Every structure is written in C-alpha cells, then in structure tokens.
Amino acid sequence: MAWIFLNDAFLSIVRDPRAKNPHTLLVRARAKGDIERAFPRAKVVSTPNRDYAYRAYIQEAQVAAAIAFRITGIDYGNFKSSVVEDDRHDAYMRVWSAMYGFQTDRVRRERPSPWGRAEAEDLEALEEHPSQNESRKPRRRP
C-alpha cells in the first residue's frame, strides 16, 4: 500500500486481489475530488460507509504516470507551505507531527546514551572535532 500526500489530494493506493485485471490498482481517497485531481478521467465511486469515502480502479501504468508527472512538477521548497486548503494543511501537520514523534522515538532507541540528551550531543561534537574544547567533555553523573 502507498499513501500519497499531494498538496491538493491524499490518496491510498493498493492492489485489490478481487480486481478482474491484475494490472489495476485501487485508488482511494477520503475527500471528494482528490482522486479526480490526480486522475481526471477516473470513474470514482462514492463509498461513504467505508474507511475511504471515494474509490476508483485505475490501470497501474496510469497511476505510475500520474504520480511521476506530479513529482516532476514539484516547484516548491517546503511541502507544507504548498498546501492551500486550511483543513488539509492542518491534517497533514498532524501526520507530520506524529511521524516526527516516531522519528525521535526511533532515534532515541537506536542510539541510547548513558548521558543526558544535551551531553550526548556534546560528545558527538567532540568526536567530530576531538582537538577542540577538551574541557567541554561531559562528565558522567553518578
């Protein structure tokens, strides 16, 4: 599965084992118009009682081409700033925050330190430049 966050659409793309054509992907969206913005010719079905309210079956080559087209058209330096709709921006910020928390938790687990966080950063700086600031080496607390 792929979640695709475009600045004007959020898409979930999966392979549906029930699809008649093995080269067809199921593109799903939570907001009306999101699928059509990425795939203007898609035949979108409203499924309001499902986890994704809108769905369309699209050939995988068309999905790949449309996503590649959007990627090659990136003209911004900050994705979040390119999102115009306030409610979409706020939703994306919540996802960004959750993933930032995931990142910091993962980094903390991957690089444990017997010292506090600031002291560990000082140690890393010393390792990069061992001849500088020898007096700044943090001491292990009892």
C-alpha positions in Angstrom: 0.0 0.0 0.0 1.1 3.5 -0.6 -0.2 6.7 1.0 0.4 9.6 -1.3 0.3 13.1 0.2 -0.1 15.6 -2.7 -0.5 19.3 -1.9 -4.1 19.0 -3.2 -5.0 15.4 -2.6 -4.4 12.5 -0.2 -4.5 9.0 -1.9 -4.3 5.5 -0.6 -3.2 3.1 -3.4 -3.5 -0.6 -3.0 -3.7 -3.8 -5.1 -7.2 -5.3 -4.7 -6.9 -9.1 -5.0 -10.6 -9.1 -6.2 -9.9 -6.9 -9.2 -10.5 -8.6 -12.5 -7.4 -7.1 -14.1 -4.2 -7.9 -12.3 -2.7 -4.6 -13.6 -5.4 -2.5 -12.0 -4.9 -0.6 -8.7 -7.5 0.6 -6.3 -7.0 4.3 -5.6 -8.9 5.5 -2.5 -9.5 9.0 -1.1 -11.1 10.5 2.0 -12.2 13.8 0.4 -14.4 14.4 -2.7 -12.3 15.4 -5.7 -9.0 14.1 -4.5 -8.9 11.2 -6.9 -10.1 13.4 -9.8 -7.3 16.0 -9.2 -4.7 13.3 -9.7 -6.6 11.2 -12.2 -9.1 13.5 -14.1 -10.6 10.6 -16.2 -11.1 8.2 -13.3 -14.6 6.8 -12.7 -14.9 7.5 -8.9 -17.4 5.6 -6.8 -18.7 7.1 -3.6 -18.5 4.7 -0.7 -19.5 6.8 2.3 -19.8 3.8 4.7 -16.3 2.5 4.0 -13.0 3.6 5.5 -12.2 5.6 2.4 -15.3 7.5 1.1 -14.2 7.5 -2.6 -12.6 4.8 -4.7 -11.6 4.2 -8.3 -9.9 1.3 -10.2 -7.1 2.7 -12.4 -4.5 0.9 -14.5 -1.2 0.7 -12.7 0.6 2.3 -15.7 -1.7 5.3 -15.4 -1.2 5.6 -11.7 2.6 5.5 -12.2 2.5 8.1 -14.9 0.2 10.5 -13.0 2.4 10.2 -9.8 5.6 10.7 -11.8 4.0 13.7 -13.5 3.2 15.3 -10.2 6.7 14.6 -8.9 8.4 16.2 -11.9 6.2 19.2 -11.4 7.3 20.0 -7.9 8.2 23.7 -7.7 8.3 24.4 -4.0 10.9 24.1 -1.3 8.6 23.3 1.5 5.7 20.8 1.0 3.6 22.0 4.0 3.7 25.6 2.7 2.4 24.5 -0.7 -0.8 23.1 0.8 -3.5 25.8 0.3 -6.6 24.3 1.9 -6.5 25.0 5.7 -8.2 21.8 6.8 -5.9 19.7 4.6 -2.9 21.6 5.9 -3.9 21.0 9.5 -4.5 17.3 8.8 -1.1 17.0 7.1 0.5 18.8 10.1 -0.9 16.2 12.5 0.6 13.5 10.3 3.9 15.3 10.2 3.9 15.7 14.0 3.1 12.0 14.5 5.9 11.0 12.2 8.3 13.4 13.8 7.5 11.8 17.2 8.1 8.4 15.6 11.4 9.6 14.3 12.6 11.0 17.6 11.5 7.9 19.5 13.3 5.6 16.9 16.5 7.7 17.1 16.4 7.6 20.8 16.1 3.8 20.8 18.7 3.3 18.1 21.3 5.5 19.8 21.0 5.1 23.6 23.3 7.2 25.7 24.2 6.8 29.4 24.3 10.6 29.5 21.5 13.1 29.1 20.5 14.2 25.6 22.4 17.5 25.6 25.5 15.8 27.0 25.3 13.1 24.3 25.1 15.9 21.6 28.2 17.4 23.2 30.0 14.1 23.0 29.1 13.8 19.3 30.5 17.2 18.6 33.7 16.3 20.4 34.0 13.1 18.4 33.8 15.2 15.2 36.5 17.6 16.5 38.4 15.9 19.2 41.2 18.5 19.5 38.7 21.3 20.2 37.2 22.1 23.6 38.7 19.2 25.6 37.5 20.9 28.7 33.9 20.6 27.5 33.7 16.8 27.8 30.6 16.0 29.8 31.1 14.0 32.9 29.0 11.0 33.7 26.6 11.8 36.5 26.5 9.4 39.5 
